[in-house]
């Protein structure tokens, strides 16, 4: 989940049209549905003018290929998302966006199981440590969390733990936190990944965790958020047990730390990292919205309505990569991490 630092976020709604003043919400929704239907009909008609088949466009050229399957390695399903997006709708969104594997953490934890029940062939639930909004800064003081996580891993379908926020001012260093040390030991025993979230500008806090816990598989949310490419490279060089998750590094979030240019291509230093470490990156939508008011008391989280926009961002920058590397980053690396029993050896 995205962090909360002021000034990091773009505040416009992703891909959403604004309701004109004076137009009722119901009327506007009806008009929007009619507009979208008209666009769809126009698009279908444009595929087959003068008898051309749907496999050809108006110039007689082959139609665009279907997008390749993708793995979304960073998703939330929270109580305030369930208010506006049902498990059935969330599962439908995954299928519509060609998501073959979706790593989902719930708030509270059992919310992820609701999605798992709807799409067990797609959803991989990981145990969420947070029960409600605000738990992200106080979870290390909850001693019962370790027993809850142990019960979940031993008796449920959970395949990891996270997202755990380790943000300066709120979190203890890992080796001073009994709860975090116990969770690291637990995930190592069960051989499942841990998703952690940091927002430090230097690599040292992350290095201290991954170097001192070599038996753990660690996924760093948002590639450390504030880490420069040089600092990311330091971590990848030093810790073969750590993967970089590029969720929420799109044009709408963490905008103080961009990774792509105006054309949607990764900036040269970031693209070089992916090319040099093709087995160490995964992508995700982190479908939460609006990010400037996470877990607000007066509005629901509509992030699942924007999952297509977030995933299209990743498909765009990955399109500039060699095909084998593109497939690793968009799909195979996440399968290797979260569904190793189905990995056919192509994930590395």
C-alpha positions as CSV (number, residue, x, y, z in Angstrom):
1,X,0.0,0.0,0.0
2,X,1.2,3.5,-0.8
3,X,2.8,5.5,1.9
4,X,1.4,8.8,3.2
5,X,4.1,11.4,2.7
6,X,2.8,14.8,1.8
7,X,3.5,16.0,-1.7
8,X,4.1,12.6,-3.2
9,X,0.8,12.1,-4.9
10,X,-1.0,13.3,-7.9
11,X,-4.6,14.1,-6.9
12,X,-6.6,13.7,-10.0
13,X,-8.9,10.7,-10.4
14,X,-7.3,8.1,-12.7
15,X,-9.2,7.7,-15.9
16,X,-12.5,9.0,-14.5
17,X,-14.8,11.6,-16.0
18,X,-16.1,14.4,-13.7
19,X,-19.9,14.7,-13.3
20,X,-21.2,18.1,-14.6
21,X,-22.7,20.4,-12.0
22,X,-26.4,20.1,-11.8
23,X,-26.6,16.6,-13.3
24,X,-27.9,14.0,-10.9
25,X,-25.6,11.1,-10.0
26,X,-28.1,8.6,-11.4
27,X,-28.6,10.5,-14.6
28,X,-24.9,10.9,-15.0
29,X,-24.3,7.1,-14.5
30,X,-26.9,6.3,-17.1
31,X,-25.4,8.7,-19.6
32,X,-21.9,7.3,-18.9
33,X,-23.1,3.7,-19.6
34,X,-24.7,4.9,-22.8
35,X,-21.5,6.7,-23.8
36,X,-19.4,3.7,-23.1
37,X,-21.7,1.4,-25.1
38,X,-21.6,3.8,-28.0
39,X,-17.8,3.8,-27.9
40,X,-17.8,0.0,-27.8
41,X,-20.2,-0.3,-30.8
42,X,-18.1,2.2,-32.7
43,X,-14.9,0.2,-32.0
44,X,-16.5,-3.1,-33.1
45,X,-17.8,-1.5,-36.3
46,X,-14.4,0.0,-37.1
47,X,-12.9,-3.5,-37.1
48,X,-15.0,-4.8,-39.9
49,X,-15.8,-2.0,-42.5
50,X,-16.9,-3.2,-45.9
51,X,-16.9,-6.8,-44.8
52,X,-13.5,-7.0,-43.2
53,X,-13.3,-9.6,-40.5
54,X,-12.8,-8.8,-36.8
55,X,-9.2,-10.0,-37.2
56,X,-8.4,-7.0,-39.4
57,X,-8.6,-3.3,-38.8
58,X,-9.8,-0.7,-41.3
59,X,-6.6,-0.8,-43.2
60,X,-6.7,-4.6,-43.6
61,X,-3.8,-5.0,-41.1
62,X,-3.9,-7.7,-38.3
63,X,-5.7,-6.5,-35.2
64,X,-3.6,-5.8,-32.0
65,X,-2.6,-8.9,-30.1
66,X,-4.3,-9.8,-26.9
67,X,-2.3,-8.5,-23.9
68,X,-0.1,-11.3,-22.4
69,X,-1.2,-12.7,-19.0
70,X,0.1,-10.8,-16.0
71,X,0.8,-11.4,-12.4
72,X,-0.3,-8.7,-9.9
73,X,2.0,-9.2,-7.0
74,X,0.6,-6.3,-4.8
75,X,-3.1,-6.0,-4.2
76,X,-5.3,-5.1,-1.2
77,X,-8.9,-6.0,-0.4
78,X,-9.9,-3.8,2.5
79,X,-13.1,-3.2,4.5
80,X,-13.6,0.2,2.8
81,X,-13.1,-1.4,-0.7
82,X,-15.7,-4.0,0.0
83,X,-18.2,-1.2,0.4
84,X,-18.1,-0.4,-3.3
85,X,-16.4,-3.5,-4.9
86,X,-17.8,-7.0,-4.2
87,X,-15.6,-10.0,-4.2
88,X,-17.4,-11.1,-7.4
89,X,-16.6,-7.7,-9.0
90,X,-13.0,-7.8,-7.9
91,X,-12.6,-11.3,-9.4
92,X,-14.2,-10.2,-12.6
93,X,-11.7,-7.2,-12.8
94,X,-8.8,-9.6,-12.5
95,X,-10.1,-11.8,-15.3
96,X,-10.9,-8.8,-17.5
97,X,-7.3,-7.6,-17.1
98,X,-5.8,-11.0,-17.9
99,X,-4.4,-11.4,-14.4
100,X,-3.2,-15.0,-14.1
101,X,-1.9,-14.6,-10.5
102,X,-3.0,-12.0,-7.9
103,X,-1.3,-11.7,-4.5
104,X,-3.9,-10.2,-2.1
105,X,-3.6,-9.0,1.4
106,X,-6.8,-8.3,3.4
107,X,-7.7,-5.7,6.0
108,X,-8.8,-7.4,8.1
109,X,-6.9,-10.5,7.0
110,X,-9.9,-12.6,6.2
111,X,-11.0,-10.2,3.4
112,X,-8.4,-11.8,1.2
113,X,-10.1,-15.1,1.6
114,X,-13.3,-13.7,0.1
115,X,-11.4,-13.1,-3.1
116,X,-9.7,-16.4,-2.9
117,X,-13.1,-18.2,-2.7
118,X,-14.2,-16.4,-5.8
119,X,-11.1,-17.1,-7.9
120,X,-8.9,-19.7,-6.2
121,X,-7.1,-20.3,-9.5
122,X,-5.9,-16.7,-9.6
123,X,-5.7,-15.4,-6.0
124,X,-2.9,-16.1,-3.7
125,X,-3.8,-14.7,-0.2
126,X,-1.1,-13.5,2.1
127,X,-1.7,-12.8,5.8
128,X,-2.5,-9.1,6.4
129,X,-1.3,-7.8,9.8
130,X,-3.8,-4.9,9.9
131,X,-7.3,-5.2,11.3
132,X,-8.4,-1.6,10.5
133,X,-7.1,1.7,9.2
134,X,-4.3,3.0,11.3
135,X,-2.8,-0.3,12.2
136,X,0.0,0.2,9.8
137,X,1.9,2.4,12.3
138,X,1.2,0.3,15.5
139,X,1.4,-3.3,14.5
140,X,4.8,-3.9,16.1
141,X,3.3,-3.3,19.6
142,X,0.7,-6.1,19.1
143,X,2.1,-9.2,20.6
144,X,-0.9,-11.3,19.6
145,X,0.0,-10.8,16.0
146,X,2.6,-13.5,16.0
147,X,0.1,-16.2,17.1
148,X,-2.5,-14.9,14.6
149,X,0.0,-15.2,11.8
150,X,1.2,-18.6,12.9
151,X,-2.4,-19.9,13.0
152,X,-3.0,-18.4,9.5
153,X,0.0,-20.0,7.9
154,X,-0.5,-23.4,9.5
155,X,-4.2,-23.7,8.9
156,X,-5.1,-21.4,6.1
157,X,-4.3,-20.9,2.4
158,X,-2.0,-18.0,3.1
159,X,1.3,-17.9,1.2
160,X,3.1,-15.1,2.9
161,X,2.8,-12.1,5.3
162,X,2.5,-8.4,4.5
163,X,2.4,-5.6,3.7
164,X,4.4,-4.6,6.8
165,X,5.2,-0.9,7.0
166,X,8.6,0.0,8.4
167,X,8.5,3.8,8.2
168,X,10.8,6.1,10.1
169,X,9.1,7.6,13.2
170,X,6.6,4.8,13.5
171,X,8.6,1.5,13.3
172,X,11.4,0.1,15.4
173,X,14.5,-1.3,13.7
174,X,13.9,-4.9,12.9
175,X,16.4,-6.2,15.4
176,X,14.7,-4.3,18.2
177,X,11.3,-5.5,17.4
178,X,10.3,-8.8,19.0
179,X,7.2,-9.0,16.8
180,X,9.0,-8.5,13.5
181,X,11.8,-10.9,14.4
182,X,9.2,-13.5,15.2
183,X,7.4,-12.9,11.9
184,X,10.7,-13.2,10.0
185,X,11.4,-16.5,11.7
186,X,7.8,-17.7,11.0
187,X,8.0,-16.9,7.3
188,X,11.4,-18.6,7.0
189,X,10.0,-21.7,8.7
190,X,7.1,-21.9,6.2
191,X,9.3,-20.8,3.3
192,X,6.9,-18.0,2.2
193,X,7.7,-14.4,1.3
194,X,7.3,-11.3,3.4
195,X,6.2,-8.1,1.8
196,X,7.7,-5.0,3.6
197,X,7.3,-1.3,2.9
198,X,10.0,1.2,3.6
199,X,10.4,4.9,2.6
200,X,14.1,5.6,3.5
201,X,16.3,7.4,1.1
202,X,19.3,5.1,1.8
203,X,19.5,1.4,1.6
204,X,20.9,0.7,5.1
205,X,17.6,-0.2,6.8
206,X,16.7,-2.6,4.1
207,X,20.2,-4.1,3.9
208,X,20.2,-4.8,7.6
209,X,17.0,-6.9,7.3
210,X,17.9,-8.9,4.1
211,X,21.6,-9.5,4.9
212,X,20.9,-10.6,8.5
213,X,18.0,-12.9,7.5
214,X,19.3,-14.8,4.5
215,X,16.8,-17.6,4.9
216,X,13.9,-15.2,4.3
217,X,12.5,-14.3,0.9
218,X,11.7,-10.6,1.1
219,X,9.7,-8.5,-1.3
220,X,10.4,-4.7,-1.0
221,X,7.2,-2.8,-1.8
222,X,7.5,0.0,-4.4
223,X,11.2,-0.8,-4.7
224,X,11.7,1.1,-1.5
225,X,9.6,4.1,-2.6
226,X,12.3,6.7,-2.0
227,X,15.4,4.7,-3.0
228,X,17.4,5.9,-6.0
229,X,18.4,3.5,-8.7
230,X,21.9,3.4,-7.2
231,X,20.6,2.4,-3.8
232,X,18.3,-0.2,-5.3
233,X,21.3,-1.7,-7.1
234,X,23.2,-1.8,-3.7
235,X,20.4,-3.9,-2.3
236,X,20.1,-6.2,-5.3
237,X,23.9,-6.8,-5.3
238,X,24.0,-7.5,-1.5
239,X,20.8,-9.5,-1.0
240,X,20.0,-12.4,-3.4
241,X,17.0,-13.1,-1.2
242,X,15.2,-9.9,-2.0
243,X,12.9,-8.9,-4.8
244,X,11.8,-5.5,-5.9
245,X,8.0,-4.8,-6.3
246,X,7.3,-1.9,-8.7
247,X,3.7,-1.3,-7.6
248,X,2.5,2.2,-7.3
249,X,5.5,3.7,-9.1
250,X,3.1,5.0,-11.8
251,X,2.5,8.6,-12.8
252,X,-0.2,9.0,-10.2
253,X,1.6,7.9,-7.0
254,X,5.1,8.5,-5.5
255,X,5.4,11.3,-8.1
256,X,8.4,12.7,-6.3
257,X,10.3,9.6,-7.2
258,X,9.4,8.8,-10.9
259,X,10.7,5.7,-12.6
260,X,9.3,6.4,-16.1
261,X,9.4,9.1,-18.7
262,X,6.5,10.9,-20.4
263,X,6.3,8.1,-23.1
264,X,5.8,5.5,-20.4
265,X,9.3,4.0,-20.8
266,X,11.4,3.3,-17.8
267,X,14.1,5.9,-17.1
268,X,17.5,4.7,-18.3
269,X,18.8,3.8,-14.8
270,X,15.7,1.9,-13.9
271,X,15.6,0.1,-17.2
272,X,19.2,-0.9,-16.7
273,X,18.3,-2.4,-13.3
274,X,15.6,-4.5,-14.8
275,X,17.8,-5.7,-17.6
276,X,20.6,-6.5,-15.2
277,X,18.4,-8.3,-12.7
278,X,15.5,-9.7,-14.8
279,X,14.6,-12.3,-12.2
280,X,14.4,-9.9,-9.3
281,X,11.5,-7.6,-10.2
282,X,7.7,-8.1,-9.9
283,X,4.9,-5.7,-10.7
284,X,1.6,-4.8,-9.0
285,X,-1.3,-2.5,-9.2
286,X,-1.6,-1.7,-5.4
287,X,-5.1,-0.7,-6.3
288,X,-6.0,1.9,-3.7
289,X,-7.6,5.2,-4.4
290,X,-7.5,8.1,-3.6
291,X,-4.0,7.8,-2.2
292,X,-4.0,11.3,-0.6
293,X,-6.8,10.2,1.8
294,X,-6.2,6.5,2.5
295,X,-8.8,4.9,4.8
296,X,-10.8,8.1,5.1
297,X,-13.8,7.8,7.4
298,X,-16.2,9.6,4.9
299,X,-15.5,7.8,1.6
300,X,-14.8,4.4,0.3
301,X,-11.7,3.2,-1.5
302,X,-12.4,2.9,-5.2
303,X,-9.0,1.5,-6.1
304,X,-10.4,-1.6,-7.8
305,X,-12.1,0.6,-10.4
306,X,-8.7,1.7,-11.6
307,X,-6.8,-1.6,-11.7
308,X,-6.7,-1.6,-15.5
309,X,-5.0,1.8,-15.5
310,X,-2.4,0.7,-13.0
311,X,-1.6,-2.5,-14.9
312,X,-1.6,-0.8,-18.3
313,X,1.2,1.4,-16.9
314,X,3.4,-1.7,-16.3
315,X,2.5,-3.3,-19.6
316,X,3.6,-0.1,-21.3
317,X,7.1,0.2,-19.9
318,X,7.6,-3.6,-20.1
319,X,6.8,-3.4,-23.9
320,X,10.2,-1.8,-24.4
321,X,12.0,-4.9,-22.9
322,X,13.2,-8.0,-24.7
323,X,10.3,-10.5,-24.8
324,X,11.9,-13.1,-22.4
325,X,12.6,-10.4,-19.8
326,X,9.2,-8.9,-20.2
327,X,7.6,-12.2,-19.5
328,X,9.7,-12.7,-16.4
329,X,8.9,-9.3,-14.9
330,X,5.2,-9.3,-15.8
331,X,4.5,-12.9,-14.9
332,X,7.1,-15.6,-14.2
333,X,8.9,-14.0,-11.3
334,X,5.8,-13.7,-9.2
335,X,4.9,-17.3,-9.9
336,X,8.3,-18.4,-8.7
337,X,7.9,-16.4,-5.5
338,X,4.3,-17.1,-4.6
339,X,3.4,-20.4,-6.4
340,X,6.7,-22.2,-6.7
341,X,4.9,-25.6,-7.0
342,X,3.6,-24.5,-10.4
343,X,6.8,-22.9,-11.6
344,X,8.1,-24.9,-14.6
345,X,11.6,-23.6,-14.3
346,X,11.1,-20.6,-16.5
347,X,10.7,-18.2,-13.6
348,X,14.5,-17.9,-13.2
